[in-house]
C-alpha cells in the first residue's frame, strides 16, 4: 500500500512500514514540513497515498468525501509518545486488511479501529468497529 505519513507521525515509522511491504513516505523527506493541511492532503491525494495523521482537523467528514480519496487514518492515542505511536500504527499495518481501506476514514485508538466505508446506496457511510 502507498502511504503518506503526516509530519505529526514519527518519520521513522516509514522504515517500519516498508519492512511490512508498504511504500511509505513522509512530508519531511519532500521538504513539505510546515505547510497547511490542505496542501498536505492534496499532495497525498495527488500521489494516491493513504494518509496517516494525528491532526483532528482531518476528523470532519463533511470536508472529506468518502470514496473520493486514497484513504485517511486518524490516530488518537491517550499516550502519544513516539514509541506508542510507532507500535500501534505498525501493529495495525501488520495485522489488519489496510489494502481494503482505500477511500475509507479510519480512526485508530489503543483498543479499537473504526472504519467508515463509502456506501454507494446512501449519503451516510456505514461504520464498522473492531
ZIGIPE-V336596 format. One record per residue. RES is the residue in one small letter. PSI is psi in whole degrees, 0 to 359 (none if undefined). OMEGA is omega in degrees with one decimal (* if undefined). Layout:
RES|PSI|OMEGA ; RES|PSI|OMEGA
This chain:
x|141|175.4 ; x|124|-173.1 ; x|143|172.4 ; x|125|-179.8 ; x|127|176.5 ; x|161|-177.9 ; x|350|176.6 ; x|8|174.7 ; x|135|-177.7 ; x|127|-178.6 ; x|334|179.6 ; x|343|177.7 ; x|333|-179.2 ; x|318|179.5 ; x|321|178.1 ; x|318|179.4 ; x|325|177.1 ; x|322|176.4 ; x|332|179.1 ; x|1|177.3 ; x|10|-179.9 ; x|151|177.1 ; x|91|-173.6 ; x|134|177.8 ; x|160|177.2 ; x|158|176.5 ; x|332|-178.6 ; x|326|178.3 ; x|344|178.9 ; x|12|-179.8 ; x|41|179.7 ; x|12|-179.4 ; x|147|178.8 ; x|358|178.3 ; x|162|179.6 ; x|162|-179.5 ; x|317|-178.6 ; x|317|-179.9 ; x|319|179.9 ; x|316|178.8 ; x|314|-179.9 ; x|321|179.0 ; x|316|178.9 ; x|319|-178.4 ; x|325|177.9 ; x|329|178.6 ; x|1|-177.9 ; x|49|-179.4 ; x|139|174.2 ; x|124|-171.7 ; x|126|179.9 ; x|125|-175.8 ; x|166|169.5 ; x|359|-172.5 ; x|115|-179.6 ; x|345|175.8 ; x|337|179.7 ; x|7|-178.0 ; x|351|-178.8 ; x|102|-177.6 ; x|344|177.2 ; x|337|-177.8 ; x|348|-176.8 ; x|120|-179.1 ; x|116|178.6 ; x|136|-179.5 ; x|343|-178.4 ; x|22|-179.1 ; x|177|-176.3 ; x|354|179.1 ; x|151|-176.2 ; x|128|175.1 ; x|121|175.6 ; x|119|-177.6 ; x|122|-178.4 ; x|92|178.6 ; x|144|176.1 ; x|315|176.9 ; x|107|-172.6 ; x|38|176.9 ; x|159|178.3 ; x|315|-178.1 ; x|315|179.8 ; x|316|-180.0 ; x|311|-179.0 ; x|314|-178.5 ; x|313|-176.5 ; x|314|-178.8 ; x|318|177.9 ; x|316|179.7 ; x|319|179.1 ; x|313|-178.9 ; x|336|179.9 ; x|333|-170.9 ; x|346|-175.6 ; x|159|179.8 ; x|62|-173.2 ; x|333|179.1 ; x|337|179.5 ; x|356|-174.6 ; x|15|176.8 ; x|129|-179.1 ; x|0|-177.3 ; x|160|171.3 ; x|120|-173.9 ; x|128|174.7 ; x|126|-178.7 ; x|126|172.7 ; x|185|179.5 ; x|322|-171.5 ; x|355|-171.2 ; x|152|171.9 ; x|122|178.7 ; x|123|-178.0 ; x|119|174.4 ; x|115|-177.4 ; x|149|174.8 ; x|145|179.7 ; x|113|-176.7 ; x|344|-175.7 ; x|349|-178.5 ; x|169|177.1 ; x|340|-178.8 ; x|119|178.8 ; x|142|177.9 ; x|156|178.2 ; x|146|172.8 ; x|141|179.4 ; x|148|173.5 ; x|none|*
